[in-house]
Amino acid sequence: DNYREVLGNPPWEKIKLQEKEWFASRRPDIANAANAAQRKRMIEALVAAPSREDKELHADFLEDLRKAAGESHLIRQSERYPLCGRGDVNTYSIFAENMRLVLDGKGRMGCIVPSGIATDDTTKFFFQDLIKKKTLATLYDFENRDAIFPGVHRSYKFCLLTMSGLARPAIKGAEFVFFAHQVEDLQDEQRRFTLSAND
């Protein structure tokens, strides 16, 4: 039997443009404005600024704003992502939904995503569908306290998520581990448990 295996570490970024983050490396004074209203005034002032660099910066900002709005519209309206294409869309969730779509009936999919895949309001329909169809195999939750990912904040939570195809359901339930700090924690029987769809 041939079946497709899918592995991935999708990007973890909101599609909505965040003004503060966008200006952080370009114009820290705008990023560090006292509040959103002041930041908006400073952004609008770029248009009337005497320097060509400020005008170009404003044009670049508007272009990236338009691009983010277009991406968001496509994801929400294309019907390609009916379970995750809602709310403030994060790329990890639509990548996870897409990886699931390309998985065949007997395949397996594994990816590293924020633990919000199981807990966030915008991903609840996706997670409910995994449980309902018994395609969630494992969810191993980590807190980045030991800096497994050095560039990610130490309190950030991520998980190793494994799903199966519809022809290979997790009949006995999915296996979970929460608050792991190192890979070795996955072997700790006190941390591991199985929950069925009914549970």
HELIX and SHEET records of a PDB file:
HELIX    1   1 GLU A   19  ALA A   24  1                                   6    
HELIX    2   2 PRO A   28  ALA A   31  1                                   4    
HELIX    3   3 ALA A   36  ALA A   48  1                                  13    
HELIX    4   4 ARG A   52  GLN A   77  1                                  26    
HELIX    5   5 THR A   91  VAL A  102  1                                  12    
HELIX    6   6 GLY A  116  THR A  119  1                                   4    
HELIX    7   7 ASP A  121  THR A  123  5                                   3    
HELIX    8   8 LYS A  124  LYS A  132  1                                   9    
HELIX    9   9 ASN A  144  ASP A  146  5                                   3    
HELIX   10  10 VAL A  183  GLN A  187  5                                   5    
SHEET    1   A 6 GLU A   5  GLY A   8  0                                        
SHEET    2   A 6 ARG A 108  PRO A 114  1                                        
SHEET    3   A 6 LYS A 157  SER A 164 -1                                        
SHEET    4   A 6 LEU A 136  GLU A 143 -1                                        
SHEET    5   A 6 ALA A 174  ALA A 180  1                                        
SHEET    6   A 6 PHE A 193  LEU A 195 -1                                        
END                                                                             
